[in-house]
Amino acid sequence: MYFTTYKESQDHLTSQPSTLKCKQSVYGTVLFIPQNFRLDFGRSVWPSPYQKKICSPIILFCQGWTDGRSGFVGGQIEKDESVLQAMNREFFEETGSPVNFSMSEYLFSYINPAGNQMSHVFLRTTHDRDYFTTILSNFHASPDRKAYVDEIMSLSGVPLWVEGPENAADVSWSNNVWGLPRLLAMNGGFLTGTLNNSNIVRDQLVLILLRRFVYECIGMNALMHSYLLI
């Protein structure tokens, strides 16, 4: 079950006593979008897949210590902590960067099918590539942080729309610029359905991208309604 505003999610908890005890978590990511980017599903105007990689939007993912699964930075909301405080605390603890999300960057809430956990998702969009890469640099420059050892082994920025190697004749891993589609589908990635709760992360990713690229055109209510009918 999805909620398009934070108030809707809290009203639901209040009106449904059986869900009041459900755990609440927060997840956040950062999306870099080049200033001159435009969504175009026609024939590519970039000269090579490498140029696509440079010009493509990039989304931030982390990788867990035990399962090797990509996902978003986040964790559980602690007692007497607001959703926003939890989001900013978790992001700083796990990346070393004080992104300081605001409620204007809240996207949606989601109750998993079991009904025992509600997730609140945030998105920071930036056109500044240096700002985006600084988050990655801060993370890898601080291996002594507890979260680095206990929760996240790597943090990476994955191009969204890139597929295919730079040189079509070379399909080696070193020449790979496949970006997000391959990451999500290969080796038990969370589009293959081989991992627990994989569909939750997949659905959240789809909604994040739809929210960012489609919302302005058709409105959030129409977007959520059409998505839930799929």
Sequence and secondary structure as in RCSB ss.txt:
>XXXX:A:sequence
MYFTTYKESQDHLTSQPSTLKCKQSVYGTVLFIPQNFRLDFGRSVWPSPYQKKICSPIILFCQGWTDGRSGFVGG
QIEKDESVLQAMNREFFEETGSPVNFSMSEYLFSYINPAGNQMSHVFLRTTHDRDYFTTILSNFHASPDRKAYVD
EIMSLSGVPLWVEGPENAADVSWSNNVWGLPRLLAMNGGFLTGTLNNSNIVRDQLVLILLRRFVYECIGMNALMH
SYLLI
>XXXX:A:secstr
 EESSHHHHHHHHHH GGGTT EEEEEEEEEE  TT     SS  SSSHHHHHHHS EEEEEEETTT  EE EEE
E  TT  HHHHHHHHHHHHHS      GGGEEEEEE TTSSEEEEEEEEEES HHHHHHHHHHHHT TTSHHHHH
TEEEEEEEESS  S SSTT  SGGG    HHHHHHSTT TTTT STTHHHHHHHHHHHHHHHHTHHHH HHHHHH
HHHH 
